Amino acid sequence: MIVAHQRSPAGSKASTTLIRGADLVAAPWKNGGGVTREVGAFPEGAGLDAFTWRVSIADVAQAGPFSRFAGIDRTLVLLSGAGMLLDETDDTGAHAVKTHALTQPLDIARFAGEARIDARLVDGATRDFNLMVRRGAAEGETEVWRGDSQHTLSADVVLLFCASGSVSVTLGGEVQARVLEADDTLRIDTPNALSCAVKGAGAVLAIRIRHT
């Protein structure tokens, strides 16, 4: 993990942390149906019932119900595998609400954490990216960036997750770019109109989190 500081145009310092995918630690799901690797959370070290936001990568090996998280808004992005269908039903489990289909890499599903969700695997195991934010305490948005692009970052926290391939990221007036490989994340705390240039053939998930 590498931590640095970058000055924004407004004069404040944005703190950056490079999180390597190889350093992420695997842990069992809340319901024991899979394995998750936490990329970041706030407050740091917060448990599953106390975080304001949490970002993780999950390996889903079998069909079954998702863990339920009351008061949490969830965003799920398919990273690899043939995909999965997330069947959302009412609290009785008898009436279908909708099916969230993630069948292509970087497909996105958004749903409430308290919703009753059952996952069906299309053809074998999948890997997905998971953003969870506590409703009323934070808001999160997720974008997919592909190829060379220019952006301006403003948020309490920005996470740039390399979903596939390899990309280089240059912030502000930096001379040296940071290279992200698949599953690497560049975390940027308190960017304020900070310029961001991305180059490479890989794909990036850009997550902006604002505390409310």
Secondary structure, 3 states (H helix, E strand, C coil): CEEEEEECCCCCEEEEEEECHHHCCEEECCCCCCEEEEEEEECCCCCCCCCCEEEEEEEECCCEECCCCCCEEEEEEEEECCCEEEEEECCCCCCEEEEEEECCCCCEEEEECCCEEEEEECCCCEEEEEEEEECCCEEEEEEEEECCEEEEECCCEEEEEEEECEEEEEECCCCCCEEEECCCEEEEECCCCEEEEEECCCEEEEEEEEEC
